[in-house]
Amino acid sequence: MYNKAMGTTPTLVVVSGPSGVGKTTLAHLLARRIGCPAICRDEIKEGMVHAAGEFTAGPSDELTLRTLPTFFNVLQVLLTAGVTTVAEAAFQDRLWRPGLQPFLGIADIRVVHCRVGAPTALDRIQRRQGENATRRAHADAYLGDRQTHAVGHHGFQPVRLDVPEIEVDTSHGYRPGLDEIVTFVNAGR
């Protein structure tokens, strides 16, 4: 969709991948480099957890179900206003594609798939749990044992839209590098 006020179509940068691959960190770095907001599903949920008080996160918990429409509504408002936006969440295909498809008509969508080996992802999840005892929104606490985590990690189905995509290995820094990722994101502008 052409934005008359700005003369351009906003870009929606979708940062996806399984738990522990570094999506949120990369999303915030990209947003700073591009000069736009980063909307992270778990950060929205974290605000809901703060307001709710007593809460235990888990797959398909009540706040997760409330977070999804809120996340997509925030993206809708920003993109309709012509705001380029970085959106970060797991974005498994069957769950997230239906929420992203309506944006195909109003934004230039670019997908950044983050990947890392299952052992590294689990180590990051466990480190995050230890360092961020006050963060209660992550539903990945159940992923504590290596076998359960590996099954979920390897079974992750990335979102597939007919849009430009890039895979980023986040094992040690970023491959391709941050400059190349920003170039990929900005290619449609």
C-alpha positions as MATLAB code, in Angstrom:
seq = 'MYNKAMGTTPTLVVVSGPSGVGKTTLAHLLARRIGCPAICRDEIKEGMVHAAGEFTAGPSDELTLRTLPTFFNVLQVLLTAGVTTVAEAAFQDRLWRPGLQPFLGIADIRVVHCRVGAPTALDRIQRRQGENATRRAHADAYLGDRQTHAVGHHGFQPVRLDVPEIEVDTSHGYRPGLDEIVTFVNAGR';
ca = [
       0.000    0.000    0.000;
       1.344    3.383   -0.929;
       1.509    5.838    1.952;
       0.625    9.244    0.484;
       1.973   11.200    3.426;
       5.412    9.589    3.284;
       5.539    8.544   -0.368;
       6.637    5.013    0.546;
       5.358    1.688    1.788;
       6.509    0.760    5.311;
       8.655   -2.314    5.812;
       7.681   -5.037    8.256;
      10.772   -6.945    9.381;
       9.674  -10.286   10.815;
      12.337  -11.799   13.098;
      11.524  -15.428   13.799;
      12.941  -18.667   15.136;
      12.582  -21.135   17.990;
      13.154  -20.210   21.612;
      16.725  -19.310   22.560;
      18.034  -18.378   19.104;
      18.557  -14.675   19.878;
      15.502  -13.174   18.170;
      14.838  -10.377   20.661;
      18.448   -9.225   20.755;
      18.648   -9.142   16.960;
      15.251   -7.423   16.666;
      16.355   -4.569   18.919;
      19.697   -4.212   17.112;
      17.932   -4.078   13.733;
      15.369   -1.563   14.973;
      18.123    0.748   16.244;
      20.077    0.444   12.989;
      17.012    0.995   10.801;
      15.506    3.708   13.005;
      12.154    2.140   13.845;
      10.331    0.460   16.731;
      10.782   -3.185   17.697;
       7.551   -4.861   18.736;
       8.340   -8.061   20.610;
       5.564  -10.444   21.535;
       7.128  -11.494   24.829;
       7.644   -7.853   25.860;
       3.928   -7.197   25.348;
       3.172  -10.321   27.352;
       5.611   -9.201   30.051;
       3.516   -6.042   30.500;
       0.390   -8.161   30.838;
       2.128  -10.390   33.400;
       3.139   -7.321   35.390;
      -0.467   -6.122   35.443;
      -1.873   -9.586   36.250;
       0.295  -10.290   39.293;
       0.245  -14.015   40.084;
       0.937  -15.894   36.871;
       2.677  -19.022   35.633;
       3.644  -19.090   31.967;
       3.141  -22.166   29.856;
       2.261  -23.179   26.326;
      -1.113  -21.652   25.363;
      -1.583  -20.002   28.763;
      -4.304  -17.359   29.139;
      -1.984  -14.382   28.661;
      -0.390  -15.907   25.558;
      -3.841  -16.168   24.026;
      -4.540  -12.498   24.880;
      -1.110  -11.372   23.684;
      -1.457  -12.602   20.092;
      -4.301  -10.301   19.011;
      -2.707   -7.398   20.889;
       0.596   -7.991   19.093;
      -1.073   -8.020   15.674;
      -3.223   -4.978   16.516;
      -0.116   -2.977   17.442;
       1.520   -3.979   14.150;
      -1.644   -3.024   12.250;
      -1.725    0.444   13.823;
       1.952    1.108   13.112;
       1.967   -0.193    9.542;
      -1.266    1.578    8.630;
       0.340    4.783    9.903;
       3.287    4.134    7.567;
       5.748    3.158   10.317;
       8.457    0.676    9.360;
       8.493   -1.882   12.177;
      10.540   -4.835   13.396;
       8.244   -7.584   14.736;
       9.751  -10.369   16.834;
       8.139  -13.621   17.919;
       8.563  -17.340   17.304;
       6.384  -17.121   14.153;
       5.750  -20.831   13.656;
       4.041  -21.152   10.291;
       0.625  -22.623   11.102;
       0.053  -20.296   14.064;
       1.476  -17.036   12.728;
       1.035  -16.971    8.942;
      -2.699  -16.155    9.216;
      -1.867  -13.114   11.377;
       0.844  -11.881    9.013;
      -0.971  -12.373    5.694;
      -3.166   -9.249    6.061;
       0.018   -7.143    6.175;
       1.045   -8.267    2.681;
      -1.135   -5.507    1.247;
       0.125   -2.683    3.428;
       3.822   -3.392    3.976;
       6.954   -4.660    2.291;
       7.594   -7.763    4.426;
      11.079   -9.160    4.980;
      11.589  -12.298    7.069;
      14.730  -12.892    9.122;
      14.938  -16.520   10.258;
      17.282  -16.935   13.244;
      18.911  -20.306   13.767;
      21.309  -21.914   16.181;
      21.935  -25.497   17.318;
      19.541  -26.960   19.883;
      22.196  -27.292   22.647;
      23.168  -23.616   22.305;
      19.514  -22.538   22.327;
      18.827  -24.551   25.485;
      21.912  -23.126   27.210;
      20.654  -19.616   26.392;
      17.171  -20.419   27.695;
      18.578  -21.782   30.963;
      20.920  -18.782   31.351;
      17.998  -16.404   30.693;
      15.897  -18.182   33.332;
      18.669  -17.792   35.890;
      19.486  -14.173   35.053;
      15.945  -12.903   34.656;
      14.023  -14.287   37.581;
      11.647  -11.318   37.342;
      10.754  -12.083   33.710;
       7.813  -14.415   33.877;
       6.320  -14.214   30.381;
       8.530  -16.775   28.682;
       6.716  -20.057   28.368;
       9.935  -21.975   27.768;
      10.553  -23.090   31.348;
       9.135  -26.490   30.434;
      12.002  -26.894   27.949;
      14.459  -27.635   30.740;
      15.546  -31.101   29.709;
      17.651  -31.524   26.581;
      15.518  -34.198   24.942;
      12.215  -32.285   25.259;
      13.893  -29.121   24.051;
      15.591  -30.829   21.088;
      12.285  -32.295   19.871;
      10.612  -28.865   19.950;
      13.638  -27.103   18.481;
      13.985  -29.484   15.546;
      10.217  -29.571   14.998;
       9.992  -25.787   14.637;
       8.262  -24.851   11.375;
       9.342  -21.353   10.273;
       6.748  -18.992    8.890;
       6.546  -19.138    5.109;
       5.198  -16.232    3.111;
       5.963  -15.403   -0.495;
       8.366  -12.611    0.548;
      12.143  -12.131    0.713;
      13.789  -14.196    3.471;
      17.241  -14.449    4.992;
      18.652  -17.034    7.402;
      20.908  -15.780   10.168;
      23.110  -18.051   12.248;
      23.333  -16.512   15.716;
      25.768  -19.040   17.217;
      28.634  -16.550   17.568;
      27.570  -13.087   16.518;
      25.625  -12.997   13.260;
      26.298  -14.799    9.999;
      25.664  -13.026    7.722;
      26.783   -9.936    9.615;
      24.540   -7.167   10.909;
      25.459   -4.832    8.018;
      24.367   -7.445    5.480;
      21.122   -8.083    7.361;
      20.353   -4.340    7.391;
      21.113   -4.198    3.644;
      18.669   -7.087    3.098;
      15.983   -5.315    5.134;
      16.485   -2.006    3.344;
      16.562   -3.539   -0.173;
      12.850   -2.918   -0.659;
      12.969    0.746    0.385;
];
